[in-house]
């Protein structure tokens, strides 16, 4: 991260998932989410599924965190590494964002 | 789109932008947004900029629409094609989504 702040941040994670792998992805995501939803600093979660016909990313998860440290602590924890292990079967694009225009 | 509904949808557009191209991207995005913000059915816009060091997508725009037709009408309009022309200089990943878990 380029700078440390104490402001809320948004994590956006885009997953490459084929149509036939959707159920398997959701099983894996739900397992990770069962751990993540109890982590300190998590303000909201929105898992998006594409309705477009041929999306580059069939699933996109958008989570809001109280500050960057809360996000880091949650995702670097041993518990999350174990709970999210099955998601590593999919190609993932993840980064932390701030909102710059509305 | 796999199915037509009258429910709100979320458009997520991820842009591949190098750090040095950030200003040029924002100029182009603002030009498109000046048109888009007046289109019927647009409920909200959030342009995200990455604070992560090496993001796959430096900018991600998340817009909420009253229904899929409103999104289609706006993005397929001649006005939008003209206003968004400069954004075609960047690699873009766009799809329409519904929220499936919170």
Backbone of each chain as ProteinMPNN parsed JSONL, in Angstrom:
{"seq_chain_A": "XXXXXXXXXXXXXXXXXXXXXXXXXXXXXXXXXXXXXXXXXXXXXXXXXXXXXXXXXXXXXXXXXXXXXXXXXXXXXXXXXXXXXXXXXXXXXXXXXXXXXX", "coords_chain_A": {"N_chain_A": [[0.832, -1.192, 0.0], [0.519, 2.202, -0.79], [0.265, 4.285, 1.0], [-0.307, 4.696, 4.472], [-3.307, 4.889, 6.174], [-5.933, 5.965, 8.349], [-8.423, 5.742, 7.428], [-11.583, 4.464, 6.168], [-11.435, 1.711, 3.844], [-11.886, 0.074, 0.659], [-11.986, -3.212, -0.353], [-11.585, -4.863, -3.359], [-12.217, -7.755, -5.056], [-11.763, -9.683, -7.795], [-12.883, -12.547, -9.459], [-11.994, -15.1, -11.682], [-14.13, -17.258, -13.074], [-15.546, -20.103, -14.489], [-18.744, -20.815, -16.025], [-19.611, -23.382, -15.38], [-18.215, -23.879, -13.103], [-19.386, -22.42, -11.124], [-20.939, -23.222, -8.868], [-19.09, -24.656, -7.361], [-17.277, -22.638, -6.853], [-18.885, -20.956, -5.24], [-19.331, -22.571, -3.001], [-16.708, -22.663, -1.995], [-16.244, -19.955, -1.532], [-18.186, -19.355, 0.392], [-17.211, -20.804, 2.533], [-14.846, -19.433, 3.126], [-16.002, -17.002, 3.75], [-17.454, -17.536, 6.036], [-15.51, -17.491, 7.945], [-14.451, -14.88, 7.542], [-16.505, -13.039, 8.057], [-16.608, -12.597, 10.738], [-14.432, -11.088, 11.434], [-12.619, -8.381, 12.975], [-13.418, -5.003, 12.155], [-14.55, -5.335, 9.665], [-16.91, -3.901, 7.668], [-18.89, -4.15, 5.669], [-20.1, -6.468, 3.172], [-20.341, -7.385, -0.212], [-21.115, -9.724, -2.43], [-20.9, -10.082, -5.823], [-22.502, -11.454, -8.658], [-22.077, -12.094, -12.08], [-24.437, -11.093, -14.554], [-24.13, -10.68, -17.141], [-23.33, -12.16, -20.333], [-20.762, -13.275, -21.051], [-18.648, -12.821, -18.952], [-15.523, -11.351, -17.951], [-14.907, -11.62, -15.304], [-16.656, -13.619, -13.319], [-17.488, -13.499, -10.713], [-17.406, -10.902, -8.315], [-16.162, -9.623, -5.394], [-16.925, -7.181, -3.043], [-15.756, -5.539, -0.353], [-16.017, -3.591, 2.605], [-13.913, -1.876, 4.835], [-12.913, -0.802, 8.106], [-10.39, 0.377, 8.258], [-7.125, 0.251, 6.639], [-5.402, -1.448, 8.098], [-7.089, -3.225, 9.448], [-8.127, -4.722, 7.343], [-5.754, -5.924, 6.407], [-4.937, -7.392, 8.661], [-6.993, -9.264, 8.85], [-6.87, -10.685, 6.38], [-4.331, -11.69, 6.371], [-4.269, -13.447, 8.409], [-3.845, -16.627, 10.019], [-6.147, -18.147, 10.22], [-7.74, -17.218, 8.093], [-6.156, -17.922, 5.918], [-6.403, -20.68, 6.008], [-9.204, -20.993, 5.783], [-9.738, -19.928, 3.303], [-8.461, -21.45, 1.484], [-9.421, -23.115, -0.624], [-10.23, -21.307, -2.523], [-8.022, -20.642, -3.943], [-7.915, -22.15, -6.161], [-8.941, -20.69, -8.169], [-8.414, -18.003, -10.556], [-7.424, -14.926, -9.333], [-7.925, -11.462, -8.815], [-6.936, -8.992, -6.814], [-7.229, -6.011, -4.884], [-6.767, -3.059, -2.816], [-8.801, -0.237, -2.293], [-9.609, 3.299, -2.495], [-12.421, 5.512, -2.534], [-12.69, 7.811, -5.089], [-14.295, 9.398, -6.649], [-17.731, 10.305, -6.981]], "CA_chain_A": [[0.0, 0.0, 0.0], [1.367, 3.381, -0.937], [0.224, 5.115, 2.194], [-1.103, 4.17, 5.571], [-4.273, 5.861, 6.665], [-6.892, 5.383, 9.271], [-9.735, 5.904, 6.815], [-12.128, 3.225, 5.582], [-10.991, 1.319, 2.509], [-12.698, -0.927, -0.013], [-11.254, -4.283, -1.034], [-12.318, -5.404, -4.51], [-11.585, -9.004, -5.473], [-12.419, -10.212, -8.991], [-12.575, -13.972, -9.639], [-12.263, -15.717, -12.986], [-14.836, -18.517, -12.79], [-16.378, -20.545, -15.608], [-20.142, -21.028, -15.637], [-19.779, -24.707, -14.77], [-17.548, -23.892, -11.794], [-20.027, -21.441, -10.235], [-21.342, -23.835, -7.593], [-17.88, -24.978, -6.623], [-16.762, -21.366, -6.344], [-19.725, -20.462, -4.133], [-19.007, -23.388, -1.83], [-15.413, -22.225, -1.463], [-16.389, -18.581, -1.029], [-18.97, -19.392, 1.639], [-16.334, -21.303, 3.577], [-13.984, -18.317, 3.515], [-16.827, -15.935, 4.309], [-17.839, -17.929, 7.395], [-14.442, -16.963, 8.8], [-14.22, -13.446, 7.362], [-17.592, -12.183, 8.556], [-16.409, -12.329, 12.166], [-13.171, -10.383, 11.677], [-12.802, -6.983, 13.395], [-13.218, -3.955, 11.167], [-15.319, -5.563, 8.433], [-18.144, -3.099, 7.747], [-19.922, -4.675, 4.76], [-19.689, -7.414, 2.129], [-21.289, -7.589, -1.315], [-20.634, -10.622, -3.48], [-21.623, -9.853, -7.07], [-22.41, -12.466, -9.717], [-22.366, -11.477, -13.373], [-25.587, -11.49, -15.368], [-23.655, -10.581, -18.52], [-23.189, -13.495, -20.903], [-19.387, -13.807, -21.056], [-17.877, -11.865, -18.158], [-14.136, -11.685, -17.609], [-14.93, -12.011, -13.886], [-18.044, -14.005, -13.021], [-17.78, -13.051, -9.347], [-16.606, -9.793, -7.774], [-16.515, -9.363, -4.0], [-16.596, -5.819, -2.609], [-15.893, -5.436, 1.1], [-15.644, -2.288, 3.158], [-13.182, -2.078, 6.08], [-12.762, 0.442, 8.874], [-9.086, 0.959, 7.923], [-6.29, -0.735, 5.942], [-4.838, -2.447, 9.009], [-8.1, -4.246, 9.724], [-8.142, -5.609, 6.174], [-4.523, -6.707, 6.39], [-4.936, -8.366, 9.76], [-7.944, -10.337, 8.54], [-6.48, -11.514, 5.243], [-3.048, -12.347, 6.626], [-4.399, -14.347, 9.555], [-3.772, -18.071, 9.751], [-7.511, -18.632, 10.038], [-8.212, -16.919, 6.74], [-5.385, -18.74, 4.981], [-7.006, -22.012, 5.99], [-10.604, -20.949, 5.332], [-9.84, -19.504, 1.901], [-7.556, -22.274, 0.688], [-10.015, -23.642, -1.854], [-10.382, -20.243, -3.515], [-6.794, -20.519, -4.73], [-8.115, -22.863, -7.422], [-9.425, -19.738, -9.179], [-7.568, -16.831, -10.793], [-7.944, -13.861, -8.478], [-7.34, -10.121, -8.935], [-7.348, -8.324, -5.58], [-6.518, -4.796, -4.478], [-7.469, -2.203, -1.857], [-9.155, 1.001, -2.998], [-10.376, 4.378, -1.889], [-13.371, 6.111, -3.475], [-12.157, 9.113, -5.493], [-15.334, 10.204, -7.301], [-19.078, 9.743, -6.853]], "C_chain_A": [[0.871, 1.248, 0.0], [1.372, 4.241, 0.319], [-0.674, 4.466, 3.24], [-2.052, 5.263, 6.039], [-5.134, 5.168, 7.695], [-8.315, 5.52, 8.744], [-10.262, 4.554, 6.326], [-11.579, 2.975, 4.182], [-11.926, 0.232, 1.982], [-11.782, -1.948, -0.662], [-12.141, -4.818, -2.162], [-11.542, -6.608, -5.02], [-12.394, -9.592, -6.62], [-11.936, -11.635, -9.249], [-12.926, -14.42, -11.055], [-12.855, -17.105, -12.73], [-15.681, -18.878, -14.013], [-17.799, -20.81, -15.112], [-20.301, -22.36, -14.908], [-19.119, -24.806, -13.398], [-18.243, -22.999, -10.766], [-20.383, -22.034, -8.873], [-20.128, -24.151, -6.723], [-17.247, -23.701, -6.055], [-17.565, -20.905, -5.131], [-19.503, -21.274, -2.86], [-17.714, -22.907, -1.169], [-15.517, -20.824, -0.855], [-17.138, -18.573, 0.298], [-18.124, -19.888, 2.81], [-15.404, -20.187, 4.069], [-14.788, -17.236, 4.235], [-17.265, -16.258, 5.743], [-16.772, -17.482, 8.391], [-14.407, -15.435, 8.758], [-15.277, -12.581, 8.043], [-17.434, -11.844, 10.033], [-15.132, -11.542, 12.468], [-13.421, -8.919, 12.044], [-12.566, -6.018, 12.241], [-13.955, -4.163, 9.86], [-16.665, -4.864, 8.553], [-19.249, -3.648, 6.84], [-19.284, -5.574, 3.71], [-20.778, -7.445, 1.06], [-20.624, -8.495, -2.341], [-21.528, -10.447, -4.707], [-21.42, -11.035, -8.012], [-22.842, -11.833, -11.036], [-23.674, -11.998, -13.959], [-25.255, -11.312, -16.853], [-23.298, -11.98, -19.012], [-21.775, -14.057, -20.767], [-18.475, -12.862, -20.264], [-16.425, -12.301, -17.988], [-14.066, -12.197, -16.168], [-16.366, -12.331, -13.5], [-18.455, -13.553, -11.631], [-16.841, -11.906, -8.965], [-17.087, -9.531, -6.353], [-16.02, -7.975, -3.594], [-16.83, -5.744, -1.109], [-15.376, -4.082, 1.561], [-15.055, -2.53, 4.541], [-12.968, -0.744, 6.781], [-11.44, 1.139, 8.581], [-8.222, -0.134, 7.287], [-5.736, -1.819, 6.865], [-5.828, -3.566, 9.312], [-8.17, -5.246, 8.572], [-6.915, -6.52, 6.16], [-4.53, -7.791, 7.463], [-5.84, -9.549, 9.428], [-7.402, -11.258, 7.456], [-5.144, -12.222, 5.469], [-3.115, -13.332, 7.792], [-4.323, -15.808, 9.113], [-5.171, -18.632, 9.474], [-8.031, -18.396, 8.641], [-7.462, -17.745, 5.71], [-5.995, -20.138, 4.875], [-8.408, -21.984, 5.38], [-10.725, -20.646, 3.844], [-9.016, -20.386, 0.969], [-8.139, -22.734, -0.631], [-10.204, -22.58, -2.938], [-9.146, -20.102, -4.391], [-6.86, -21.345, -6.011], [-8.539, -21.919, -8.546], [-8.418, -18.601, -9.364], [-8.206, -15.62, -10.145], [-7.186, -12.565, -8.746], [-7.837, -9.314, -7.746], [-6.545, -7.059, -5.353], [-7.401, -4.03, -3.5], [-7.621, -0.823, -2.482], [-9.717, 2.047, -2.048], [-11.299, 4.951, -2.96], [-12.901, 7.525, -3.794], [-13.171, 9.972, -6.234], [-16.677, 9.5, -7.141], [-20.031, 10.518, -7.747]], "O_chain_A": [[1.86, 1.318, 0.73], [2.385, 4.855, 0.652], [-1.653, 3.789, 2.927], [-1.653, 6.405, 6.268], [-5.067, 3.953, 7.882], [-9.284, 5.427, 9.498], [-9.492, 3.621, 6.099], [-11.297, 3.911, 3.434], [-12.643, -0.428, 2.734], [-10.897, -1.587, -1.438], [-13.297, -5.178, -1.94], [-10.366, -6.503, -5.37], [-13.559, -9.953, -6.451], [-10.734, -11.9, -9.256], [-14.019, -14.151, -11.553], [-12.174, -18.005, -12.236], [-16.443, -18.049, -14.511], [-18.02, -21.005, -13.916], [-21.043, -22.451, -13.929], [-19.426, -25.711, -12.622], [-17.743, -22.838, -9.653], [-20.148, -21.406, -7.84], [-20.141, -23.94, -5.51], [-16.749, -23.686, -4.929], [-16.993, -20.51, -4.115], [-19.489, -20.717, -1.762], [-17.638, -22.764, 0.052], [-14.948, -20.549, 0.202], [-16.756, -17.857, 1.223], [-18.302, -19.442, 3.943], [-15.201, -20.02, 5.272], [-14.318, -16.635, 5.201], [-17.428, -15.355, 6.563], [-17.08, -17.139, 9.533], [-14.343, -14.776, 9.796], [-14.965, -11.503, 8.549], [-18.059, -10.904, 10.524], [-14.788, -11.35, 13.634], [-14.323, -8.285, 11.496], [-11.638, -6.19, 11.451], [-13.987, -3.261, 9.023], [-17.466, -5.191, 9.43], [-20.423, -3.613, 7.21], [-18.097, -5.459, 3.402], [-21.968, -7.52, 1.365], [-19.69, -8.09, -3.033], [-22.743, -10.637, -4.643], [-20.312, -11.552, -8.148], [-23.847, -11.125, -11.098], [-23.979, -13.187, -13.871], [-26.016, -11.746, -17.718], [-23.0, -12.872, -18.218], [-21.617, -15.22, -20.397], [-17.628, -12.184, -20.845], [-16.141, -13.494, -17.892], [-13.276, -13.086, -15.85], [-17.197, -11.432, -13.369], [-19.625, -13.258, -11.388], [-15.645, -11.94, -9.254], [-18.265, -9.254, -6.128], [-14.849, -7.641, -3.777], [-17.963, -5.869, -0.644], [-14.441, -3.515, 0.995], [-15.612, -3.289, 5.334], [-12.856, 0.302, 6.142], [-11.366, 2.366, 8.646], [-8.551, -1.316, 7.385], [-5.613, -2.976, 6.462], [-5.439, -4.729, 9.42], [-8.26, -6.454, 8.788], [-7.023, -7.725, 5.932], [-4.18, -8.944, 7.212], [-5.491, -10.699, 9.694], [-7.466, -12.48, 7.593], [-4.86, -13.235, 4.831], [-2.119, -13.977, 8.119], [-4.686, -16.163, 7.992], [-5.348, -19.483, 8.603], [-8.688, -19.26, 8.061], [-8.052, -18.218, 4.738], [-6.089, -20.704, 3.786], [-8.758, -22.838, 4.565], [-11.691, -21.053, 3.198], [-8.893, -20.086, -0.218], [-7.446, -22.748, -1.648], [-10.324, -22.903, -4.12], [-9.213, -19.507, -5.467], [-5.967, -21.256, -6.854], [-8.505, -22.284, -9.721], [-7.663, -18.274, -8.448], [-9.378, -15.321, -10.375], [-5.963, -12.566, -8.887], [-9.021, -8.986, -7.669], [-5.339, -7.024, -5.594], [-8.595, -4.297, -3.364], [-6.7, -0.305, -3.114], [-10.222, 1.74, -0.967], [-10.994, 4.883, -4.151], [-12.73, 8.345, -2.892], [-12.933, 11.164, -6.432], [-16.759, 8.272, -7.163], [-21.222, 10.211, -7.794]]}, "seq_chain_B": "XXXXXXXXXXXXXXXXXXXXXXXXXXXXXXXXXXXXXXXXXXXXXXXXXXXXXXXXXXXXXXXXXXXXXXXXXXXXXXXXXXXXXXXXXXXXXXXXXXXXXX", "coords_chain_B": {"N_chain_B": [[-26.763, -10.495, -21.77], [-28.026, -12.844, -19.518], [-30.596, -13.025, -18.534], [-33.556, -11.071, -18.611], [-34.529, -8.589, -16.403], [-36.427, -6.565, -14.136], [-35.128, -5.545, -12.038], [-32.826, -3.676, -9.922], [-29.435, -3.333, -11.061], [-25.853, -3.821, -10.922], [-23.176, -2.281, -12.434], [-19.878, -3.145, -13.042], [-16.778, -1.933, -13.756], [-13.56, -2.487, -14.618], [-10.409, -1.005, -14.934], [-7.325, -1.148, -16.594], [-4.625, 0.635, -15.756], [-1.64, 2.404, -15.874], [0.559, 3.797, -13.338], [1.64, 6.236, -14.183], [-0.167, 7.013, -16.081], [-2.396, 7.839, -14.736], [-3.504, 10.462, -14.379], [-4.233, 11.139, -16.978], [-6.088, 9.146, -17.445], [-8.07, 9.9, -15.568], [-8.899, 12.38, -16.568], [-10.106, 11.511, -18.946], [-12.083, 9.826, -17.929], [-13.639, 11.607, -16.429], [-14.729, 13.122, -18.455], [-16.385, 11.281, -19.745], [-18.062, 10.752, -17.607], [-19.362, 13.167, -17.212], [-21.273, 13.097, -19.15], [-22.576, 10.667, -18.481], [-23.678, 10.961, -15.929], [-26.092, 12.208, -16.171], [-27.863, 10.436, -17.233], [-30.937, 8.597, -17.538], [-32.031, 6.502, -14.864], [-29.637, 5.966, -13.603], [-28.415, 5.301, -10.495], [-26.329, 5.482, -8.615], [-22.8, 6.229, -8.39], [-19.508, 5.07, -7.988], [-16.267, 5.726, -8.189], [-13.357, 3.95, -7.844], [-10.017, 4.163, -6.713], [-6.955, 2.456, -6.692], [-5.118, 1.801, -3.717], [-3.316, -0.054, -3.203], [-0.028, -1.33, -4.004], [0.732, -2.47, -6.541], [-1.569, -2.798, -8.432], [-3.758, -4.925, -10.365], [-5.84, -3.648, -11.557], [-6.026, -0.341, -11.656], [-8.073, 1.488, -11.468], [-11.496, 1.146, -10.614], [-14.77, 1.26, -11.52], [-17.914, 1.46, -10.056], [-21.21, 1.259, -10.668], [-24.659, 1.826, -10.011], [-27.782, 0.813, -11.244], [-31.201, 1.391, -12.151], [-32.425, -0.652, -13.555], [-31.611, -3.307, -15.93], [-32.131, -2.419, -18.579], [-31.939, 0.359, -18.437], [-29.207, 0.718, -18.0], [-28.193, -0.387, -20.373], [-29.332, 1.32, -22.328], [-28.077, 3.714, -21.71], [-25.311, 3.168, -22.085], [-25.166, 2.372, -24.692], [-25.845, 4.55, -26.125], [-25.439, 7.175, -28.555], [-24.356, 9.508, -27.567], [-22.889, 8.642, -25.343], [-20.993, 7.011, -26.539], [-19.473, 8.915, -27.857], [-18.624, 10.548, -25.722], [-17.122, 8.832, -24.186], [-15.009, 8.056, -25.687], [-12.209, 8.451, -25.382], [-11.56, 6.749, -23.336], [-11.168, 4.325, -24.467], [-8.549, 3.961, -24.907], [-7.555, 2.525, -22.859], [-7.224, -0.737, -21.313], [-10.121, -2.534, -20.682], [-12.404, -4.101, -18.48], [-15.568, -5.089, -18.336], [-18.759, -5.723, -16.884], [-22.157, -6.667, -16.058], [-23.827, -6.988, -12.981], [-25.494, -8.838, -10.341], [-26.228, -8.636, -6.834], [-25.404, -11.328, -4.811], [-24.772, -12.264, -2.333], [-24.425, -11.067, 1.017]], "CA_chain_B": [[-27.319, -10.774, -20.45], [-28.704, -14.129, -19.553], [-32.027, -12.869, -18.31], [-34.011, -9.688, -18.475], [-35.302, -8.382, -15.194], [-36.683, -5.163, -13.863], [-34.488, -5.245, -10.761], [-31.564, -2.933, -10.029], [-28.209, -4.076, -11.35], [-24.607, -3.11, -10.676], [-22.151, -2.408, -13.474], [-18.524, -3.027, -12.509], [-15.848, -1.745, -14.867], [-12.178, -2.449, -14.12], [-9.523, -0.4, -15.928], [-5.874, -1.325, -16.438], [-4.025, 1.962, -15.94], [-0.342, 2.53, -15.206], [0.599, 4.937, -12.415], [1.913, 7.493, -14.897], [-1.33, 7.362, -16.896], [-3.557, 8.086, -13.867], [-4.13, 11.765, -14.657], [-4.864, 11.061, -18.299], [-7.299, 8.348, -17.278], [-9.097, 10.66, -14.852], [-9.444, 13.356, -17.516], [-11.004, 10.804, -19.863], [-13.237, 9.327, -17.165], [-14.503, 12.748, -16.079], [-15.444, 13.517, -19.658], [-17.471, 10.309, -19.909], [-18.966, 10.872, -16.48], [-20.172, 14.368, -17.401], [-22.438, 12.633, -19.902], [-23.265, 9.545, -17.85], [-24.374, 11.312, -14.684], [-27.435, 12.719, -16.471], [-28.661, 9.421, -17.915], [-32.041, 8.068, -16.71], [-31.856, 5.19, -14.259], [-28.377, 5.861, -12.854], [-28.719, 5.541, -9.085], [-25.124, 5.887, -7.884], [-21.503, 6.002, -9.026], [-18.342, 5.115, -7.109], [-15.002, 5.425, -8.853], [-12.349, 3.534, -6.871], [-8.616, 4.164, -7.125], [-6.212, 1.517, -5.852], [-4.041, 2.241, -2.838], [-2.33, -1.135, -3.253], [1.158, -0.882, -4.729], [0.806, -2.926, -7.931], [-2.887, -3.392, -8.697], [-4.074, -5.3, -11.742], [-6.76, -2.613, -12.052], [-5.807, 0.844, -10.81], [-9.379, 2.118, -11.272], [-12.685, 0.301, -10.766], [-15.98, 2.06, -11.378], [-19.084, 0.665, -9.678], [-22.427, 2.072, -10.812], [-25.902, 1.12, -9.718], [-28.808, 1.215, -12.203], [-32.546, 0.963, -11.748], [-32.704, -1.932, -14.225], [-30.63, -3.54, -17.003], [-32.397, -1.618, -19.772], [-31.41, 1.719, -18.246], [-27.763, 0.631, -18.229], [-27.949, -0.598, -21.805], [-29.676, 2.521, -23.088], [-27.06, 4.743, -21.471], [-23.992, 2.841, -22.624], [-25.234, 2.197, -26.142], [-26.248, 5.806, -26.755], [-24.422, 7.871, -29.351], [-23.691, 10.476, -26.699], [-21.875, 7.991, -24.517], [-19.897, 6.577, -27.411], [-18.603, 10.067, -28.106], [-18.047, 11.062, -24.483], [-16.214, 7.848, -23.587], [-14.066, 7.626, -26.707], [-10.814, 8.438, -24.939], [-11.33, 5.631, -22.418], [-10.823, 3.123, -25.23], [-7.09, 3.828, -24.879], [-7.199, 1.65, -21.737], [-7.832, -2.072, -21.313], [-11.324, -2.425, -19.861], [-13.161, -5.324, -18.185], [-16.875, -4.595, -17.898], [-19.894, -6.649, -16.859], [-23.293, -6.277, -15.228], [-23.879, -7.943, -11.857], [-26.452, -8.744, -9.245], [-25.64, -8.998, -5.546], [-25.909, -12.657, -4.459], [-24.516, -12.53, -0.905], [-23.987, -9.888, 1.753]], "C_chain_B": [[-28.182, -12.03, -20.496], [-30.213, -13.992, -19.342], [-32.364, -11.387, -18.16], [-34.847, -9.578, -17.215], [-35.603, -6.906, -15.08], [-36.078, -4.754, -12.521], [-33.247, -4.385, -10.983], [-30.392, -3.859, -10.311], [-27.008, -3.174, -11.083], [-23.668, -3.345, -11.846], [-20.79, -2.196, -12.821], [-17.564, -3.0, -13.692], [-14.452, -1.555, -14.301], [-11.264, -1.984, -15.241], [-8.065, -0.702, -15.595], [-5.201, 0.004, -16.78], [-2.685, 1.982, -15.197], [-0.353, 3.766, -14.316], [0.784, 6.243, -13.17], [0.742, 7.928, -15.778], [-2.544, 7.762, -16.057], [-4.264, 9.4, -14.193], [-4.867, 11.755, -15.994], [-6.147, 10.229, -18.227], [-8.413, 9.177, -16.631], [-9.708, 11.742, -15.746], [-10.47, 12.687, -18.435], [-12.259, 10.33, -19.142], [-14.193, 10.473, -16.829], [-15.323, 13.209, -17.277], [-16.627, 12.567, -19.908], [-18.52, 10.491, -18.815], [-19.872, 12.106, -16.604], [-21.416, 14.04, -18.217], [-23.261, 11.64, -19.079], [-24.13, 9.968, -16.665], [-25.789, 11.822, -14.93], [-28.333, 11.678, -17.129], [-29.738, 8.845, -16.991], [-31.692, 6.691, -16.135], [-30.559, 5.015, -13.506], [-28.639, 6.249, -11.401], [-27.494, 6.009, -8.298], [-23.884, 5.513, -8.674], [-20.434, 6.038, -7.949], [-17.114, 4.74, -7.923], [-13.951, 5.148, -7.777], [-10.964, 3.636, -7.494], [-7.816, 3.295, -6.156], [-5.221, 2.247, -4.955], [-3.005, 1.125, -2.694], [-1.21, -0.74, -4.208], [1.12, -1.258, -6.21], [-0.516, -3.591, -8.321], [-3.026, -3.839, -10.151], [-4.96, -4.232, -12.383], [-6.647, -1.397, -11.139], [-7.127, 1.554, -10.513], [-10.488, 1.091, -11.483], [-13.901, 1.184, -10.53], [-17.17, 1.14, -11.102], [-20.304, 1.572, -9.752], [-23.654, 1.199, -10.592], [-26.994, 1.704, -10.616], [-30.156, 0.656, -11.794], [-32.934, -0.373, -12.361], [-31.718, -2.094, -15.384], [-30.859, -2.68, -18.238], [-31.852, -0.203, -19.647], [-29.911, 1.735, -18.498], [-27.462, 0.498, -19.719], [-28.207, 0.668, -22.617], [-28.586, 3.58, -22.932], [-25.759, 4.417, -22.191], [-24.012, 2.656, -24.136], [-25.611, 3.482, -26.87], [-25.088, 6.42, -27.538], [-23.652, 8.857, -28.479], [-22.609, 9.839, -25.851], [-20.701, 7.513, -25.355], [-18.927, 7.723, -27.659], [-17.878, 10.488, -26.833], [-16.992, 10.126, -23.901], [-15.102, 7.419, -24.536], [-12.639, 7.49, -26.203], [-10.516, 7.295, -23.974], [-10.918, 4.365, -23.158], [-9.31, 2.966, -25.355], [-6.636, 2.861, -23.784], [-7.864, 0.281, -21.893], [-8.938, -2.105, -20.264], [-11.962, -3.797, -19.695], [-14.489, -4.898, -17.598], [-17.907, -5.707, -17.889], [-20.963, -6.102, -15.934], [-23.544, -7.382, -14.22], [-25.145, -7.765, -11.024], [-25.746, -9.171, -7.966], [-26.262, -10.324, -5.095], [-25.624, -13.036, -3.006], [-24.026, -11.259, -0.249], [-23.519, -10.327, 3.139]], "O_chain_B": [[-28.969, -12.227, -21.421], [-31.001, -14.752, -19.904], [-31.576, -10.585, -17.66], [-35.759, -10.373, -16.987], [-35.085, -6.095, -15.847], [-36.469, -3.742, -11.939], [-32.683, -4.359, -12.077], [-30.359, -5.006, -9.866], [-27.121, -1.95, -11.025], [-23.395, -4.49, -12.205], [-20.569, -1.199, -12.133], [-17.538, -3.915, -14.515], [-14.187, -0.585, -13.592], [-11.328, -2.495, -16.359], [-7.629, -0.532, -14.457], [-5.204, 0.441, -17.931], [-2.617, 1.616, -14.023], [-1.165, 4.672, -14.505], [0.156, 7.248, -12.837], [0.668, 9.09, -16.177], [-3.617, 8.002, -16.612], [-5.492, 9.44, -14.275], [-5.969, 12.288, -16.121], [-7.153, 10.557, -18.856], [-9.555, 9.159, -17.089], [-10.912, 11.989, -15.681], [-11.554, 13.221, -18.67], [-13.364, 10.419, -19.678], [-15.41, 10.323, -16.934], [-16.469, 13.635, -17.131], [-17.728, 13.006, -20.239], [-19.72, 10.395, -19.072], [-21.017, 12.084, -16.152], [-22.479, 14.625, -18.009], [-24.484, 11.755, -18.99], [-25.193, 9.393, -16.431], [-26.6, 11.867, -14.005], [-29.449, 11.997, -17.54], [-29.49, 8.629, -15.805], [-31.135, 5.836, -16.824], [-30.384, 4.005, -12.824], [-29.032, 7.379, -11.111], [-27.618, 6.848, -7.405], [-23.905, 4.61, -9.51], [-20.44, 6.922, -7.093], [-16.938, 3.581, -8.301], [-13.687, 5.988, -6.916], [-10.756, 3.251, -8.644], [-7.986, 3.393, -4.941], [-4.565, 3.196, -5.384], [-1.936, 1.341, -2.124], [-1.407, 0.078, -5.106], [1.45, -0.426, -7.056], [-0.572, -4.805, -8.517], [-2.479, -3.21, -11.057], [-4.855, -3.947, -13.576], [-7.111, -1.415, -9.999], [-7.293, 2.148, -9.447], [-10.431, 0.276, -12.403], [-14.043, 1.786, -9.466], [-17.4, 0.168, -11.822], [-20.42, 2.534, -8.994], [-23.683, 0.017, -10.935], [-27.124, 2.922, -10.74], [-30.248, -0.405, -11.175], [-33.686, -1.14, -11.76], [-31.063, -1.129, -15.779], [-29.899, -2.254, -18.881], [-31.363, 0.37, -20.621], [-29.395, 2.655, -19.134], [-26.589, 1.182, -20.254], [-27.411, 1.042, -23.478], [-28.219, 4.255, -23.893], [-25.168, 5.285, -22.835], [-22.974, 2.773, -24.787], [-25.688, 3.499, -28.098], [-23.918, 6.209, -27.219], [-22.442, 9.022, -28.635], [-21.54, 10.418, -25.658], [-19.549, 7.602, -24.929], [-17.712, 7.529, -27.669], [-16.675, 10.753, -26.851], [-16.077, 10.57, -23.208], [-14.333, 6.512, -24.217], [-11.939, 6.538, -26.546], [-9.359, 6.91, -23.805], [-10.38, 3.437, -22.554], [-8.836, 1.947, -25.856], [-5.485, 2.426, -23.772], [-8.917, 0.152, -22.516], [-8.721, -1.75, -19.105], [-12.051, -4.566, -20.651], [-14.535, -4.396, -16.475], [-17.927, -6.544, -18.792], [-20.716, -5.199, -15.134], [-23.484, -8.566, -14.554], [-25.769, -6.704, -11.009], [-24.798, -9.956, -7.994], [-27.483, -10.443, -5.004], [-26.172, -14.017, -2.502], [-23.308, -10.466, -0.858], [-23.101, -9.493, 3.942]]}, "name": "protein", "num_of_chains": 2, "seq": "XXXXXXXXXXXXXXXXXXXXXXXXXXXXXXXXXXXXXXXXXXXXXXXXXXXXXXXXXXXXXXXXXXXXXXXXXXXXXXXXXXXXXXXXXXXXXXXXXXXXXXXXXXXXXXXXXXXXXXXXXXXXXXXXXXXXXXXXXXXXXXXXXXXXXXXXXXXXXXXXXXXXXXXXXXXXXXXXXXXXXXXXXXXXXXXXXXXXXXXXXXXX"}
